[in-house]
Amino acid sequence: MKVMKNEVKKLGRPVNENSERQQRIKLLEFKKENGLLKRGRPVNENSERQLRIKELESKRVNGELKRGRPVNENSERQKRIKELNEKRELGLVKRGRPKMNKSDNNEIAA
């Protein structure tokens, strides 16, 4: 009985392992495996922006950072809202659609 060998041929153009490009690729793969590969622009920790980011992060952790636009308590809208809330607490504000009186209903039907 004949035993057949499976020979795998590499497809494509042969690679020169000693070329500059292949050596650079090997070096990059080595750095990537060891976690030494740095990509992108380096961060300057003492820059204005980085200091601002650290400051905001510390305020966020402490709960001091307020979000959104501050409310002007003296504006007309805030005065109306405050007045409405006071009336609501006293029970003077009726909720929902006004109920039609039966006497008014008869006049409309006639």
SENU-754444 format. One record per atom (N, C-alpha, C): residue number from 1; residue in one letter; chain; atom name; y, z, x. Coordinates in Angstrom, 3 decimals, m for minus. Layout:
N
> num, residu, chaine, atome, py, pz, px
> NUM, A, A, CA, Y, Z, X
...
END
This chain:
110
> num, residu, chaine, atome, py, pz, px
> 1, M, A, N, m1.170, 0.000, 0.828
> 1, M, A, CA, 0.000, 0.000, 0.000
> 1, M, A, C, 1.250, 0.000, 0.885
> 2, K, A, N, 2.238, m0.823, 0.506
> 2, K, A, CA, 3.464, m0.929, 1.270
> 2, K, A, C, 4.478, 0.098, 0.795
> 3, V, A, N, 5.153, 0.758, 1.718
> 3, V, A, CA, 6.223, 1.692, 1.384
> 3, V, A, C, 7.544, 0.960, 1.605
> 4, M, A, N, 8.365, 0.937, 0.558
> 4, M, A, CA, 9.646, 0.242, 0.670
> 4, M, A, C, 10.735, 1.237, 1.023
> 5, K, A, N, 11.574, 0.850, 1.953
> 5, K, A, CA, 12.686, 1.697, 2.353
> 5, K, A, C, 13.949, 1.229, 1.649
> 6, N, A, N, 14.685, 2.178, 1.155
> 6, N, A, CA, 15.979, 1.853, 0.537
> 6, N, A, C, 17.051, 1.972, 1.608
> 7, E, A, N, 17.549, 0.851, 2.053
> 7, E, A, CA, 18.624, 0.864, 3.033
> 7, E, A, C, 19.938, 0.618, 2.304
> 8, V, A, N, 20.889, 1.527, 2.545
> 8, V, A, CA, 22.181, 1.407, 1.905
> 8, V, A, C, 23.143, 0.772, 2.889
> 9, K, A, N, 23.727, m0.336, 2.487
> 9, K, A, CA, 24.712, m0.996, 3.333
> 9, K, A, C, 26.108, m0.578, 2.881
> 10, K, A, N, 26.967, m0.344, 3.865
> 10, K, A, CA, 28.351, m0.051, 3.529
> 10, K, A, C, 29.045, m1.341, 3.164
> 11, L, A, N, 29.729, m1.298, 2.056
> 11, L, A, CA, 30.445, m2.480, 1.611
> 11, L, A, C, 31.836, m2.489, 2.211
> 12, G, A, N, 32.397, m3.649, 2.331
> 12, G, A, CA, 33.777, m3.768, 2.776
> 12, G, A, C, 33.904, m3.879, 4.283
> 13, R, A, N, 35.109, m3.798, 4.717
> 13, R, A, CA, 35.451, m3.974, 6.119
> 13, R, A, C, 35.068, m2.737, 6.929
> 14, P, A, N, 34.572, m2.863, 8.131
> 14, P, A, CA, 34.228, m1.693, 8.937
> 14, P, A, C, 35.487, m0.919, 9.352
> 15, V, A, N, 35.343, 0.427, 9.435
> 15, V, A, CA, 36.476, 1.295, 9.747
> 15, V, A, C, 36.422, 1.680, 11.217
> 16, N, A, N, 37.555, 1.551, 11.892
> 16, N, A, CA, 37.672, 1.989, 13.283
> 16, N, A, C, 38.065, 3.461, 13.277
> 17, E, A, N, 37.109, 4.338, 13.644
> 17, E, A, CA, 37.335, 5.782, 13.581
> 17, E, A, C, 38.382, 6.256, 14.581
> 18, N, A, N, 38.666, 5.463, 15.604
> 18, N, A, CA, 39.606, 5.883, 16.647
> 18, N, A, C, 41.027, 5.371, 16.408
> 19, S, A, N, 41.255, 4.703, 15.288
> 19, S, A, CA, 42.598, 4.191, 15.027
> 19, S, A, C, 43.539, 5.346, 14.695
> 20, E, A, N, 44.836, 5.127, 14.897
> 20, E, A, CA, 45.834, 6.173, 14.623
> 20, E, A, C, 45.789, 6.615, 13.171
> 21, R, A, N, 45.649, 5.654, 12.283
> 21, R, A, CA, 45.641, 5.961, 10.844
> 21, R, A, C, 44.460, 6.858, 10.484
> 22, Q, A, N, 43.260, 6.513, 10.990
> 22, Q, A, CA, 42.069, 7.306, 10.672
> 22, Q, A, C, 42.168, 8.696, 11.275
> 23, Q, A, N, 42.744, 8.808, 12.463
> 23, Q, A, CA, 42.921, 10.126, 13.073
> 23, Q, A, C, 43.911, 10.970, 12.271
> 24, R, A, N, 44.991, 10.336, 11.776
> 24, R, A, CA, 45.962, 11.058, 10.959
> 24, R, A, C, 45.326, 11.509, 9.642
> 25, I, A, N, 44.509, 10.648, 9.039
> 25, I, A, CA, 43.822, 11.012, 7.784
> 25, I, A, C, 42.885, 12.198, 8.017
> 26, K, A, N, 42.139, 12.196, 9.141
> 26, K, A, CA, 41.237, 13.315, 9.449
> 26, K, A, C, 42.024, 14.607, 9.640
> 27, L, A, N, 43.157, 14.505, 10.351
> 27, L, A, CA, 43.988, 15.684, 10.584
> 27, L, A, C, 44.524, 16.246, 9.266
> 28, L, A, N, 44.968, 15.376, 8.374
> 28, L, A, CA, 45.475, 15.818, 7.074
> 28, L, A, C, 44.372, 16.465, 6.241
> 29, E, A, N, 43.178, 15.901, 6.268
> 29, E, A, CA, 42.057, 16.491, 5.525
> 29, E, A, C, 41.698, 17.865, 6.087
> 30, F, A, N, 41.727, 17.982, 7.423
> 30, F, A, CA, 41.440, 19.266, 8.068
> 30, F, A, C, 42.461, 20.320, 7.648
> 31, K, A, N, 43.752, 19.954, 7.677
> 31, K, A, CA, 44.810, 20.885, 7.268
> 31, K, A, C, 44.668, 21.264, 5.803
> 32, K, A, N, 44.296, 20.284, 4.962
> 32, K, A, CA, 44.152, 20.528, 3.522
> 32, K, A, C, 43.025, 21.522, 3.259
> 33, E, A, N, 41.898, 21.370, 3.980
> 33, E, A, CA, 40.763, 22.276, 3.800
> 33, E, A, C, 41.110, 23.703, 4.210
> 34, N, A, N, 41.929, 23.838, 5.269
> 34, N, A, CA, 42.271, 25.168, 5.787
> 34, N, A, C, 43.524, 25.759, 5.148
> 35, G, A, N, 44.158, 25.020, 4.242
> 35, G, A, CA, 45.350, 25.526, 3.570
> 35, G, A, C, 46.601, 25.480, 4.425
> 36, L, A, N, 46.623, 24.648, 5.426
> 36, L, A, CA, 47.776, 24.548, 6.316
> 36, L, A, C, 48.680, 23.378, 5.979
> 37, L, A, N, 48.283, 22.585, 5.022
> 37, L, A, CA, 49.047, 21.389, 4.682
> 37, L, A, C, 50.246, 21.776, 3.827
> 38, K, A, N, 51.438, 21.522, 4.361
> 38, K, A, CA, 52.667, 21.819, 3.632
> 38, K, A, C, 53.235, 20.511, 3.133
> 39, R, A, N, 53.486, 20.443, 1.836
> 39, R, A, CA, 54.014, 19.220, 1.250
> 39, R, A, C, 55.355, 19.518, 0.611
> 40, G, A, N, 56.225, 18.517, 0.579
> 40, G, A, CA, 57.511, 18.676, m0.072
> 40, G, A, C, 58.549, 19.287, 0.858
> 41, R, A, N, 59.696, 19.510, 0.303
> 41, R, A, CA, 60.826, 20.036, 1.069
> 41, R, A, C, 60.683, 21.543, 1.228
> 42, P, A, N, 60.909, 22.067, 2.424
> 42, P, A, CA, 60.797, 23.522, 2.600
> 42, P, A, C, 61.921, 24.256, 1.869
> 43, V, A, N, 61.628, 25.492, 1.433
> 43, V, A, CA, 62.588, 26.289, 0.676
> 43, V, A, C, 63.316, 27.224, 1.631
> 44, N, A, N, 64.636, 27.237, 1.546
> 44, N, A, CA, 65.438, 28.168, 2.329
> 44, N, A, C, 65.614, 29.435, 1.498
> 45, E, A, N, 64.969, 30.518, 1.924
> 45, E, A, CA, 64.978, 31.764, 1.139
> 45, E, A, C, 66.361, 32.418, 1.064
> 46, N, A, N, 67.261, 32.076, 1.987
> 46, N, A, CA, 68.581, 32.700, 2.005
> 46, N, A, C, 69.648, 31.847, 1.333
> 47, S, A, N, 69.257, 30.771, 0.684
> 47, S, A, CA, 70.247, 29.921, 0.029
> 47, S, A, C, 70.794, 30.614, m1.220
> 48, E, A, N, 71.953, 30.160, m1.673
> 48, E, A, CA, 72.598, 30.745, m2.860
> 48, E, A, C, 71.673, 30.672, m4.074
> 49, R, A, N, 71.060, 29.514, m4.257
> 49, R, A, CA, 70.193, 29.313, m5.428
> 49, R, A, C, 68.987, 30.243, m5.403
> 50, Q, A, N, 68.337, 30.375, m4.244
> 50, Q, A, CA, 67.164, 31.243, m4.162
> 50, Q, A, C, 67.538, 32.700, m4.383
> 51, L, A, N, 68.702, 33.110, m3.881
> 51, L, A, CA, 69.161, 34.484, m4.122
> 51, L, A, C, 69.429, 34.708, m5.605
> 52, R, A, N, 70.023, 33.706, m6.263
> 52, R, A, CA, 70.303, 33.787, m7.703
> 52, R, A, C, 69.000, 33.863, m8.499
> 53, I, A, N, 68.003, 33.063, m8.103
> 53, I, A, CA, 66.707, 33.072, m8.792
> 53, I, A, C, 66.045, 34.434, m8.663
> 54, K, A, N, 66.094, 35.030, m7.456
> 54, K, A, CA, 65.507, 36.364, m7.255
> 54, K, A, C, 66.220, 37.406, m8.118
> 55, E, A, N, 67.551, 37.318, m8.161
> 55, E, A, CA, 68.342, 38.264, m8.956
> 55, E, A, C, 67.984, 38.155, m10.435
> 56, L, A, N, 67.888, 36.924, m10.948
> 56, L, A, CA, 67.542, 36.722, m12.355
> 56, L, A, C, 66.133, 37.219, m12.653
> 57, E, A, N, 65.213, 37.001, m11.726
> 57, E, A, CA, 63.832, 37.444, m11.930
> 57, E, A, C, 63.762, 38.967, m11.993
> 58, S, A, N, 64.512, 39.641, m11.116
> 58, S, A, CA, 64.497, 41.110, m11.139
> 58, S, A, C, 65.120, 41.632, m12.433
> 59, K, A, N, 66.187, 40.981, m12.920
> 59, K, A, CA, 66.798, 41.392, m14.189
> 59, K, A, C, 65.832, 41.158, m15.346
> 60, R, A, N, 65.091, 40.051, m15.290
> 60, R, A, CA, 64.129, 39.723, m16.342
> 60, R, A, C, 63.031, 40.781, m16.401
> 61, V, A, N, 62.566, 41.234, m15.238
> 61, V, A, CA, 61.512, 42.250, m15.177
> 61, V, A, C, 62.025, 43.581, m15.730
> 62, N, A, N, 63.281, 43.932, m15.406
> 62, N, A, CA, 63.859, 45.205, m15.870
> 62, N, A, C, 64.323, 45.154, m17.321
> 63, G, A, N, 64.391, 43.959, m17.905
> 63, G, A, CA, 64.844, 43.826, m19.290
> 63, G, A, C, 66.348, 43.817, m19.422
> 64, E, A, N, 67.067, 43.586, m18.336
> 64, E, A, CA, 68.529, 43.578, m18.374
> 64, E, A, C, 69.093, 42.207, m18.719
> 65, L, A, N, 68.280, 41.175, m18.591
> 65, L, A, CA, 68.769, 39.817, m18.785
> 65, L, A, C, 68.873, 39.507, m20.272
> 66, K, A, N, 70.088, 39.200, m20.712
> 66, K, A, CA, 70.302, 38.843, m22.106
> 66, K, A, C, 70.160, 37.342, m22.240
> 67, R, A, N, 69.623, 36.904, m23.359
> 67, R, A, CA, 69.410, 35.483, m23.573
> 67, R, A, C, 70.374, 34.967, m24.627
> 68, G, A, N, 70.816, 33.726, m24.447
> 68, G, A, CA, 71.661, 33.092, m25.445
> 68, G, A, C, 73.121, 33.466, m25.311
> 69, R, A, N, 73.888, 32.998, m26.272
> 69, R, A, CA, 75.329, 33.197, m26.263
> 69, R, A, C, 75.666, 34.548, m26.879
> 70, P, A, N, 76.610, 35.294, m26.288
> 70, P, A, CA, 76.962, 36.590, m26.866
> 70, P, A, C, 77.665, 36.433, m28.224
> 71, V, A, N, 77.457, 37.405, m29.101
> 71, V, A, CA, 78.016, 37.355, m30.452
> 71, V, A, C, 79.403, 37.971, m30.446
> 72, N, A, N, 80.367, 37.273, m31.052
> 72, N, A, CA, 81.721, 37.804, m31.202
> 72, N, A, C, 81.774, 38.561, m32.518
> 73, E, A, N, 81.844, 39.890, m32.435
> 73, E, A, CA, 81.814, 40.733, m33.628
> 73, E, A, C, 83.065, 40.573, m34.491
> 74, N, A, N, 84.166, 40.059, m33.929
> 74, N, A, CA, 85.414, 39.923, m34.680
> 74, N, A, C, 85.584, 38.561, m35.346
> 75, S, A, N, 84.572, 37.696, m35.243
> 75, S, A, CA, 84.698, 36.380, m35.866
> 75, S, A, C, 84.557, 36.500, m37.385
> 76, E, A, N, 85.079, 35.509, m38.097
> 76, E, A, CA, 85.028, 35.518, m39.561
> 76, E, A, C, 83.588, 35.541, m40.054
> 77, R, A, N, 82.740, 34.771, m39.428
> 77, R, A, CA, 81.341, 34.681, m39.860
> 77, R, A, C, 80.642, 36.027, m39.714
> 78, Q, A, N, 80.854, 36.698, m38.565
> 78, Q, A, CA, 80.208, 37.989, m38.349
> 78, Q, A, C, 80.733, 39.042, m39.324
> 79, K, A, N, 82.017, 38.938, m39.674
> 79, K, A, CA, 82.579, 39.862, m40.667
> 79, K, A, C, 81.918, 39.653, m42.021
> 80, R, A, N, 81.736, 38.377, m42.428
> 80, R, A, CA, 81.071, 38.081, m43.711
> 80, R, A, C, 79.634, 38.584, m43.708
> 81, I, A, N, 78.929, 38.363, m42.601
> 81, I, A, CA, 77.536, 38.806, m42.516
> 81, I, A, C, 77.449, 40.325, m42.607
> 82, K, A, N, 78.350, 41.012, m41.918
> 82, K, A, CA, 78.362, 42.475, m41.940
> 82, K, A, C, 78.647, 42.998, m43.350
> 83, E, A, N, 79.614, 42.371, m44.004
> 83, E, A, CA, 79.980, 42.758, m45.370
> 83, E, A, C, 78.808, 42.527, m46.325
> 84, L, A, N, 78.141, 41.403, m46.197
> 84, L, A, CA, 77.001, 41.064, m47.044
> 84, L, A, C, 75.861, 42.058, m46.834
> 85, N, A, N, 75.609, 42.441, m45.582
> 85, N, A, CA, 74.553, 43.419, m45.295
> 85, N, A, C, 74.874, 44.784, m45.897
> 86, E, A, N, 76.145, 45.167, m45.847
> 86, E, A, CA, 76.541, 46.444, m46.452
> 86, E, A, C, 76.313, 46.420, m47.964
> 87, K, A, N, 76.689, 45.307, m48.609
> 87, K, A, CA, 76.469, 45.179, m50.061
> 87, K, A, C, 74.979, 45.194, m50.383
> 88, R, A, N, 74.181, 44.560, m49.515
> 88, R, A, CA, 72.738, 44.500, m49.721
> 88, R, A, C, 72.135, 45.903, m49.648
> 89, E, A, N, 72.619, 46.712, m48.705
> 89, E, A, CA, 72.121, 48.086, m48.577
> 89, E, A, C, 72.468, 48.929, m49.798
> 90, L, A, N, 73.646, 48.673, m50.385
> 90, L, A, CA, 74.069, 49.423, m51.573
> 90, L, A, C, 73.418, 48.892, m52.852
> 91, G, A, N, 72.776, 47.744, m52.757
> 91, G, A, CA, 72.118, 47.160, m53.922
> 91, G, A, C, 73.050, 46.380, m54.809
> 92, L, A, N, 74.186, 45.932, m54.310
> 92, L, A, CA, 75.155, 45.186, m55.110
> 92, L, A, C, 74.905, 43.677, m55.106
> 93, V, A, N, 74.045, 43.208, m54.214
> 93, V, A, CA, 73.779, 41.767, m54.116
> 93, V, A, C, 72.533, 41.443, m54.915
> 94, K, A, N, 72.690, 40.506, m55.865
> 94, K, A, CA, 71.536, 40.077, m56.648
> 94, K, A, C, 70.900, 38.902, m55.931
> 95, R, A, N, 69.585, 38.945, m55.820
> 95, R, A, CA, 68.874, 37.903, m55.102
> 95, R, A, C, 68.396, 36.817, m56.053
> 96, G, A, N, 68.266, 35.605, m55.526
> 96, G, A, CA, 67.691, 34.509, m56.299
> 96, G, A, C, 68.697, 33.802, m57.174
> 97, R, A, N, 68.186, 32.922, m58.039
> 97, R, A, CA, 69.024, 32.124, m58.935
> 97, R, A, C, 69.467, 32.966, m60.119
> 98, P, A, N, 70.719, 32.826, m60.556
> 98, P, A, CA, 71.165, 33.610, m61.705
> 98, P, A, C, 70.377, 33.249, m62.959
> 99, K, A, N, 70.059, 34.268, m63.743
> 99, K, A, CA, 69.281, 34.058, m64.958
> 99, K, A, C, 70.207, 33.589, m66.081
> 100, M, A, N, 69.723, 32.626, m66.870
> 100, M, A, CA, 70.542, 32.112, m67.978
> 100, M, A, C, 70.350, 33.018, m69.193
> 101, N, A, N, 71.451, 33.418, m69.821
> 101, N, A, CA, 71.372, 34.246, m71.026
> 101, N, A, C, 70.896, 33.373, m72.203
> 102, K, A, N, 70.169, 33.997, m73.115
> 102, K, A, CA, 69.643, 33.239, m74.248
> 102, K, A, C, 70.776, 32.750, m75.153
> 103, S, A, N, 71.828, 33.499, m75.258
> 103, S, A, CA, 72.957, 33.073, m76.098
> 103, S, A, C, 73.600, 31.828, m75.487
> 104, D, A, N, 73.707, 31.772, m74.166
> 104, D, A, CA, 74.247, 30.588, m73.509
> 104, D, A, C, 73.317, 29.398, m73.716
> 105, N, A, N, 72.026, 29.654, m73.724
> 105, N, A, CA, 71.033, 28.592, m73.876
> 105, N, A, C, 71.164, 27.934, m75.236
> 106, N, A, N, 71.421, 28.717, m76.262
> 106, N, A, CA, 71.565, 28.182, m77.609
> 106, N, A, C, 72.801, 27.309, m77.712
> 107, E, A, N, 73.858, 27.691, m77.027
> 107, E, A, CA, 75.092, 26.892, m77.089
> 107, E, A, C, 74.900, 25.536, m76.413
> 108, I, A, N, 74.121, 25.522, m75.324
> 108, I, A, CA, 73.900, 24.258, m74.605
> 108, I, A, C, 73.021, 23.331, m75.441
> 109, A, A, N, 72.024, 23.895, m76.129
> 109, A, A, CA, 71.104, 23.083, m76.917
> 109, A, A, C, 71.795, 22.494, m78.134
> 110, A, A, N, 72.802, 23.150, m78.666
> 110, A, A, CA, 73.454, 22.706, m79.897
> 110, A, A, C, 74.416, 21.566, m79.693
END
